[in-house]
Amino acid sequence: MRKDIPKISPLVRELMPGATEEELQEATENLRAYLAVAYRIFRRLEAEKSGTNEDSDLDGV
């Protein structure tokens, strides 16, 4: 993970004020994984719309 990215998302900390540090870290990891999938879907749809195959490197992932 990059050094400038916090271990726990401030958004997650705000949405889960009563959670333990472990729960916050797990929720942050889940959020980041979800956003990565959503971004991959977005990129693939954009590539299909433009008729290019910019995500060919993601096909096997």
Secondary structure, DSSP 4 states (H G I P E B T S, - for coil): --TTS-SS-HHHHHH-TT--HHHHHHHHHHHHHHHHHHHHHHHHHHHHHHT--TTGGGTT-
